[in-house]
Amino acid sequence: MLLEGSSSYNEISGNAINNYHEGIAFECPHTCNGNELKNNQLNGNKNNGIILVFTVNTLIRENIITKTGLGAGIQLYDADYSTITMNALENPRDLWVKAESNNNVIVQNRFLNGFSYYIQNNATTSIINKNYYADILTTAIYDSNNDGYGDCGLAYPYDAGESKWWGNGADYNPRGARRINNPIKLNRLRVA
């Protein structure tokens, strides 16, 4: 599904888009504003599941994106002030926040079994928080206060030090980290 031109204030929801070149693509020569992409199932598309080019204020939520080909699950290019939340992504490059896409909020997504990167982030001002990463249980990040989010450990925060993250930023509250209840062990795991 390709939307071009000045396509603003659209809601695209409840679609099953399978085996196309792009799942959902907003490619706007002039900025598209205020679009919402929700509750879509995107599977087996040859390039990207969702790609935004020259957009602002887009909400991408509750989509299931699997098995994209050469591209990313979600790719942002000159796409600012967007919110990406509660999506499930499973494919080679699950989320790619490409250069010049800033001030985005990427929260509470599930990155499942990505082959290459869960996060490729060239942006410098995006917020990435409370996401679930398939390798979190094998990463040295722990939940010290039993709130369900990692907050300490030798690999804390989840960032470019992990094999599934490339680029800027960090997730300071990765979801699903192992809980620890031993205060002596916890003191040895704290990051100064």
N, C-alpha and C positions, 0 to 999 in steps of 0.2 A: 504494500500500500504506500504509494508515493504522494506526498502533498507538497506542492511547490507554490511559489509566489508569496503573497502576504496572507498566509493562512493562520488566522488567530482565533482564539476562544472556541476551539473545537473540543469535543469529547469523543475519544475513540475507545470504545469499551465492548467487551463481550465477543471479541473476534477470535477465530482460530485461523492463523496465517501460517501455512506450511509450505515448504519447498519453493519459495519465491527467491528472487535475487536479494531483496531486502524485506525484512518483516514489516516494520513501520519506519518510514523515512520522512522527516521534515527537512527539506532543503530549500531554504528561503534566501533569495538574493537581497531581500529587505527583511528585517527581523520579524519572525513570527512570535507572537506573544500570547501567553495565557492558555496554552493547550493542555489537555489532560489525557493521558494514556493509561487506562486501568483495566484490570481483569481480562487481559488478552493472553492467549496461548500462542507462542511463536516457536515453531519447531522446524528444524532442518533447513532454515533459510540459508542460501548460498553465501551471503556476505554477513551482514549484521542482523541481530534481532531487532534492535531499535537504533536509529541514528538521527541525531539532531544536528543541524548545521544552521548557524545564524539564528538561534532562537533565544528567548528569554522567558523566565517564569513558567517553565513546563513542569507539570507534575506527572511523574512516572511511578505508578504504584500498583501492587498486587498483580503483577504480570508473571507468567511462567515462561522462561526463555531457555530452550534446550537446543543443543547440537547445531549451533551455527557453523558455517563453513570457515572461510578465511578471515572473517571479521570478528567483531566483538559481540557479546551479549547486548551491551549498551555502549554506544560511542557518542561522545559529546565533542563537537568541534565548533568553536566560537558559540557555545551554548552556555549562557550564564544564568545565575539565579534560579536554577532548577532544583527540584526535590525528587530524589530517587529513593523510594521507601517500600518496604515489605514485598520485594520481588524475590523470586527464586531463579537463580541463574546456574546453568550447568552446561558448560561447553569450553572450548580451548581458552579463550580469553574472556573471562566472565564480565568484567567491567573495565572499560577503557575511557578514562577521562583525559581526553587529548589536549594538547597545547592550546592555550588561550581560552580555556573554558574555566571560568572562575566563579567564586561565590555560590557554589552548588552545595547542597546538603545531601549526603549519602548515608542513610541510616536504616537500621533494622532490616537489612537484606540478608538472604542466605546464598552463600557462594559454595556450590556443591561440586566437588570433583573437577575443578578446573585443571586443564592440562598444562597451561602455561602460567598465566597470572590471574589472580583474583582481582587485583587492582593495578592498573597502570595509570599513574596520576602525574601529569606534567603541570597541573594547576598549582598555584601557591596559596589560594585563599578559600579552598573548599573545606567543608566540615565532613569528616568521615567518622562515624561513631555507631556503636552497638550493632555491628554486623556479625553474622555467624560465618566462620570460615571452616571448611571441611577438615582442615588439618589442625584445628585449635587444640584438640586433645593430645596431640603429639608435639605441641609447641610449649616451651617453658614459660607459660603465662598461666597465672593462677588467680582464683577468686578467693580473697582473704576474708570477705565479710558476708559471703553466701547470698549475694544479691543477683547472681546469675551472670555477672560481667567480670572479665579479667581486670585486675588492678595491681598486680605485682608479678615478679618473676624475672629470671635472667634475660628473657626475650621481650619483656614488656617495654613499651607498647608494641602492638602488632603493626609493623612498618616495613621499611625497606630492608631491615635485618632478617626478615623472613623470606623464604624462597618463593612465596606467592605474591609478593608486593614489589612493584618497581616504581620508583619516582618519589614524589614529595608526600608529605603528610603522614599521619598515623591514626590508628584507631585506638584510643585510650580506654575504651570499654568494650573489647570484643566479647560477644555473647557466647556462652557455653564453655567457658574456661573451667578447668578442674578446680574443685574446691579443696581447700586445705584448712585443717582445724588445729594444727600443731603450732602454737605460738613460737616455739624455738625454731622450727623449720621456717616459719614465716619470716622471722628476723633475718635469716640468712638469705632469703630470696628478695628482700626489699631492694629497690633501686634507689640510690641516693640522689 
